[in-house]
Amino acid sequence: AQSVAQPEDQVNVAEGNPLTVKCTYSVSGNPYLFWYVQYPNRGLQFLLKYITGDNLVKGSYGFEAEFNKSQTSFHLKKPSALVSDSALYFCAVRDGYGNNRLAFGKGNQVVVIP
Amino acid sequence: ETGVTQTPRHLVMGMTNKKSLKCEQHLGHNAMYWYKQSAKKPLELMFVYNFKEQTENNSVPSRFSPECPNSSHLFLHLHTLQPEDSALYLCASSQDPDRTYEQYFGPGTRLTVT
């Protein structure tokens, strides 16, 4: 079955510094990868996805993610973090072969320090 | 806003009560989902509906009963719940259940079982 690992519980970064949130995945076939963000008392909001094509995917609010097949990773990045980026970030994967279920990681809390 | 609304936003119920959660999507999507979100755990998929037909039940206890009268509305009927059922219940929709489409989430219902 497909699965996602988000190794860090919390990521602290100073405002203006680069932000990276790590994600590794496991699937049987080709991966379809997604990032979502959750602000307090809100549902998840879609940020970006990788289905096929260019390994660097650009999404909402200046975020991007790089698909690395050899390392089975899909890390989320932002060149310059804002205080308003403080939220819970979820990586998710669907298997391109077999089970269609969307598997989520446990989430990473990002804290951007002014 | 994501185009997916959920009511109520907060619900406190006793173990012998019967209540219902409501979800409505205004995106013209054909697939709808119920998820359970508990602290420090990955999102748990509960049910999937495609064109009003249930296509997945992820071994959910029978005290949770979904209903999908049309592609825009989804309900979760609750009865004789347990305290461990306290969680944030999220509704989501997507264009269809195909694995390449992202899901759009509502704000959730915070359920407390006393």
Interface residues (C-beta under 8 A of the other chain):
Chain A: V4 Y32 F34 Y36 N41 R42 G43 L44 Q45 F46 K49 I51 F90 R94 D95 G96 N100 R101 L102 A103 F104 G105 K106 G107
Chain B: T2 V4 Q6 K40 K41 P42 L43 L45 E56 N58 L90 A92 P97 D98 R99 T100 E102 Q103 Y104 F105 G106 P107 G108
